Amino acid sequence: MESGDKPGAQGDAKVDDAEDAALVQAMAEGNRQALAALYARHAGLLLGIAVRIVRERREAEDLLHDVFLEVWRAAKDFDPKRGRVRTWLAIRMRSRCLDHQKSARVSRNTGDAGLDVLVDEREKSTPDHGRVREALSTLGEDQRQVVELAYFEGLSCSEIAAKIAKPIGTVKSRLAAGLSRLREGLGGAK
């Protein structure tokens, strides 16, 4: 039985989503304790994303701070009908990290480090982290490679094609197939 198949796991996720949305609503009304609570719930995940992309913990921590300031300011714009708070935060972090990587003052490190750069022991044990790692492990090496290069290294399809010496059409089809399999493996999670 997979972690997503445990009784109550889906219900727990819905409760967490509702609590997250309530925290963002409270932030929109100026509640700083709500910001602190949201930070406590998601800082580990976001820091993990940042460290994986920028590879420097200090820079990742600065970006984490920036993202939570941005979230504080944008809380009134969050619409729970459009997606989960966790996803909203992760997308903001990823975008901020990629912008940082592409800035003129930072040279991009595009090594193939895999998914083994982890932030802390708490993050290793989260159900979502385990589910994502498990879903990624089901991909063939070709699909996994392009997914990692696109989402963790921030490379475009043309950059990936050049890096792995494959036609851009091949990269796009591998990426689409890999993402489709990930969605299936994660139970259609958004």
Buried (B, 14 or more C-beta within 10 A) or exposed (E): EEEBEEEEBEEEBEEBBEBBBBBBBBBBEEBEEBBEBBBEBBBBBBBBBBBBBBBBEEBBBBBBEBBBEBBBEBBEEBEBEEEBBBEBBBEBBBEBBBEBBEEEEEEEEBEEEEBEEEBEEEBEEBEBBBBBEBBBEEBEEBBBBBBBBBBBBBBEBEBBBEBBEBEBEBBBEBBEBBBEBBEEBBEEBE
